[in-house]
Amino acid sequence: MSEAIPLGHVPESERVGLAHAALHAALGHPGVAGSTTGPLGAHVTGTGSQRLPGVLVIAGSDGRYEVTLWLIGRPVDLVALADGVREGVRRATAEAGLLPALGPIDIRWTDLATDLPGEA
């Protein structure tokens, strides 16, 4: 599981900026317990100086970027949670001035968090 990636630095590229905004928005949603790189550690976006776990941003043929997030959800309605995460990603990319570059947002639930610290 990963911690939220703080915003506030200058991204190295539009793709990396989208990855930061999407991951930050997803991890800030109360129904998301974390992100994961997957069993082989392949679900990451590399920035040169760091790895953003659980997010891949790939250029599409239309000039926009497809965002795929691999997330660990809390036991809630996952369809509604995915819709909420997508809306958060759209808001975050708009605030970062990157909304025109945002393409489809795919959410992949890889696990459900059932034993969370501090919860009964």
Secondary structure, DSSP 4 states (H G I P E B T S, - for coil): --PPPPP-SPPSSHHHHHHHHHHHHHHTSTTEEEE---TTS--EEE-SS-EEETEEEEE-TTS-EEEEEEEEE-SS-HHHHHHHHHHHHHHHHHHTT-GGGEEEEEEEEEEE--S-TT--
